[in-house]
Amino acid sequence: MSERHLILGGGGFIGRHVALQLARDGHDVLLACRRPMIQEVPADLAAKISWQFTELGSADWDTLIAEIDVVHHYAWGSLPASANANPGGDLLTNVGATIDLLNALHRRGAGRLIFSSSGGTVYGKLNKTPVPEDHPIAPINAYGAGKAAAEVYMSLYRAMHGLDCRIARIANPFGAGQNLSHGQGAATTFIHRALNGLPITIWGTGEVVRDYVYVTDVAQCLVMLAAAPRSDEFTFNVGSGVGISLNDIVVELEAQLGHKLNVTRTASRSIDIPVSVLSIERAHKVLGWTPIVSFSEGVARTLDDLRRNADRST
């Protein structure tokens, strides 16, 4: 059945891929964000995707969601560094706007909400790896604290008002179209720098391990989460379930590019959790989702995308 989807942050990395997938599946999609998609929408999908300028902190939520079946909340007005620099502002801008959206959904009395949380920051230091969803959340930076706070409010509104809130704790997405100017995502940043002959900086020994998941797999999981029947299970890890170290990224790039990379090493950072890998068993069991793009294939696809779009800034 065709539905109308609103994507907050729809012009961003994950939002673009979700929008395209939803449109391919026959749904109508409204992108609500500060800028439209930079890449052109394929001609056969253009009638399915529209755009509206929206600021997260000043949105008219009641009007925006009036005819929407599913709200995808992928907008977040900070990065880890900026959130740490101004935790109060981060709380007001992001968590405050999220509460306003929850209140609007409560007033309307209908609609699903899909929230992109951060599997890499909400858990903090892990007691178990791969980490399951029932692991305590104990973020060690302001960005993770904001995402965790938003999750808590969604659980509260789900319990108090019956809102259908669904949470996706996304690992470290990478791939085609990621915004390189943000400096986020070691995988895509390393790929870009390696392709352009620029030095790569690694903090510490390079054995910091993260869960890197290709963006099309993330988008597919989010689409499946939006379409799934309501369940008592509403929080899902979205990752590859496989740990990749910074050194592993360098080795993979050297193999695919056929030459040694210019790598510089500096002192380790106290903010870096040694290992962060997500268990994805719940998403497989409840949603039937399994990622299909390996890290090696994802690197190859990203290299190809960057070569074909060398002049694109995002």
N, C-alpha and C positions, 0 to 999 in steps of 0.2 A: 504493500500500500504506500502510495506517495505521501510524503509529509513535508512540512515546511520547517527548515532548520535555520536558526540564527547562530552565526559563529562570531563570537567576540574575539578579536584578534585574528580575524579571517584572512588578513593580508600577510600574516606572519608565516613562518616556516612550516609549522605543523598545520595551521589553519588552512593554508593553501591546498595542501595535499588532501586533507579531509574534505574540503569543499569540492574538489575535483572528483573524488571517489563518490560522494553523495550524489553529485549531479549525474555521474555515469549510472548510478543505481536508480535514477529517475526522480530524485527529490528536488525540490526548489530550495535554494540556498541564498540567504541574505548575509553578506559580510558586513559586520559592524566594527569599524576600526578607523584609525587615523589616516590610513592610506589604502588604496586599492591594490590588487595584485600587481606586482611589477611585471611578471611574465604574462603574456597574452593568454587568455582563456581559449582553448580550442573552439573552433567555430561551431561544432556540433553541440557544445555545452553552454554557449554564451547565453542562450535564452533561459537557462536554468539558474544562473548565478548573477546576483545584483549586489550593489555596494552602497553603503550609507556611512557618511562620516560620523564617527562616534568617539567621544572622550569617555574613558572609563569612569572618571570621577564626577561627571556632570550629565550622565545619560538620563533621558526620560524613560525609565524602565517600563512603566505601565504602557506607554505607547509602543515602545520597541518590541515588547513581547506579546502584544495583543492578539496577533494571529499566528503565533509560533507554536509548533508542536514540541520541538526540542531545542534547548539552549545549550550551546557549547561554549564554555567559559575558558578560553585559552589566552585571554589578555592578562598581562601582568606588567605594571608600570615600573619595574625595577629589575636589575640584575644583582647577583650576589654582592658585588663590590659596592654598588650604589645603595643597596639595602643596609649593608653594614655601616655605611657612612651616615645614613639618616634613618634609623629604625622607626622613629616616630612618624616621619613622613611616609615611609613604606607602609606602616600599619594603616594610616588614614586613607591613603590613596587606594590600596589594593584590598585590604580586608574590609574597610568601610564600604567601598563600592560593592563588594561581594554581599555584604549584609543587606544593602539597599536592594540588590537584585533578588535575594531570597525573600525579602518582604514583598516585593512586587509579585513574585510567583505565588506567595501565600495569599495575597489579595485576589489574584486571578483564580486560584484554586485548581490549577491544572498545569501540566507541562513537565517534561523531564529536563534535568540539568546535568550536563556532563562537565566535570571539572578536571583540568590538567594540573595535577599536583606534581611534586618533585621526588621521585624515588631515590634520587641521589643525595637529598639533603634532609628530608623529614625524619629519617631514621637515626641520624647521627652515627655514633660509633656502634658497630654491629656486635651483637652477642652471638649471631649465627649467620653463616654464609652458605648458600644463597639465602637472603633474608625474606621470610614470608610476611604476609600482610598483618599478621597478629603480633609482630615484633613491636615493642614499645617505640613510640615516636619521641625522639629527644634531640631535636636539631641543635647544631652548634654554630649556626650563623643566622643572621636576621632574615635572610631570604627564605631559608627553610622554616624558620619560626612563623613567618607570614603565611606560607603555604599550609603549615600545620594548623594554624589558627583558623584559616578558611575551612579546612576539613572539619574541625571541631564544630564550627557553626553549622555546616551542612548536616552533620550528624544530629545536632540539636534540633534543627528545623525539620529534619526527617522524623525524629521522635515526637516533637511537640505538635507538628502541623501535618504530618504525613506527606511532606514533599518528597518527590522521587528524585533524590540527589544521588549521583553516581560518580565515583572518584577514580581517576586513573593516575597512579603514581608512576610517572614515566622516568626511565633511566636516563641514558645519555644519547639522545637522538642525533643522527648525523645523516648527511646526504645532500642530494641536489637541492639547491636553492637556499641553503642555510646562510644567514646574514653574517658575513665574515667580519664586518665592522664591530660587532659586539664582542669579539674575542672569546666567545663561548664555544665549547665543544672541542676538546683536544684533537679528536679524529679529523674533523673537517679543517680545523686550523692547520694542523700538521700537513694534511694533503695539499692545501693551498700553498703553503710556504715551500713545500718540497717541489711542487710543480713549477714554481717561479724562482727556484734557486735561492731562496731566502733561508737564513739560519733558523733552526728550531731550538727553542730553549726548553730544557727539562729540569724541573726542580728535584733535587735529591738524586737517588739512584736510578730513577725511572721505573721502579717496581710498583708504583702506585697502580692499583688495578681498578678498572671501571667496567661497567656493563654498557656496551655500545650497541644500539639497535637502529636499524635502517629506517628512515622516515616513512617509507611506504608501508612497512610492517606496523609502525605506530598508527598510521592513519587507518589501516584496515581494522586494527583492534578497537579504535575509538568508534568507528562506524558500527562495528558489531556490538559494542557496549551500548550505543544509543538505540539499537534495534532490539536488544534482548528483552525478554519479559522481565517484569519487576521481580526482584529476588531479595532475600535476606542478606545475601552477599552483595555489597555495593561498593567495595573498595578493591581495586585490582592493580597489581604490579604490571607494568608494561616494559619489558626488556627482552634481552636475548637469552638471559640465564647463563651467559658465558662471560668469564672475566678476561679482559685484555689489558695488559700493562702498557705504559707509555713506550717502553722498549719494544714491545710487540708491534706497536703501530709503526715504529721506525723500520723494523725488520721487514714488515709487510710492504711498506712503501719502497724500500730499497729493492726488494724482489720484483715489484711491478714496474718500477722505473728503470731498473737495470744499472743503478749506480749508487755510490755511497752518498749519504746526506750530510749536510753541515749541521752538526748537533753540538750545542753548547750546554753545559751543565752548571747549575748554580745550587745554592743551599736549599735544603728541603724547607717546606712551609708547615707550620704547626696546624694550619686549617685543613690540611689534606688528610682525610681518612685513608688509611692504608689500602683497604679493600672495600668495594661496594658492588655487590652483584645481587640481582633480584631473583627470587623464586617466581616463576611464572606458571606454576601448577594450577592455581585457582583460575586464571584466565583460560587455560586449556580445558579444564574440567567444566566450568560454568558457561563460558562463551564459545568453546570450541575453537579457540584461536591459538595458533602456533606461528612464530615468525619463520619466514621462508628464505630471507636474504642473509647469507653468511657475512661475517665481517669482511672476508676477502672479496666477495662479490660486491659488497657495498662500497668498499674502497675503489674498486674498478669502475663502478657506476659513477661515483663522485668525481674521480679523475676525468672521466669522459665528459661529464657535465661541465666541469670547470674549463676544459679545453675548448668545448663548443661555445661557451659563454664567457670568454676571457674578458670582455669589456663590461660584464655585468657586476655591479658592486654588491649584490646580494644573491 
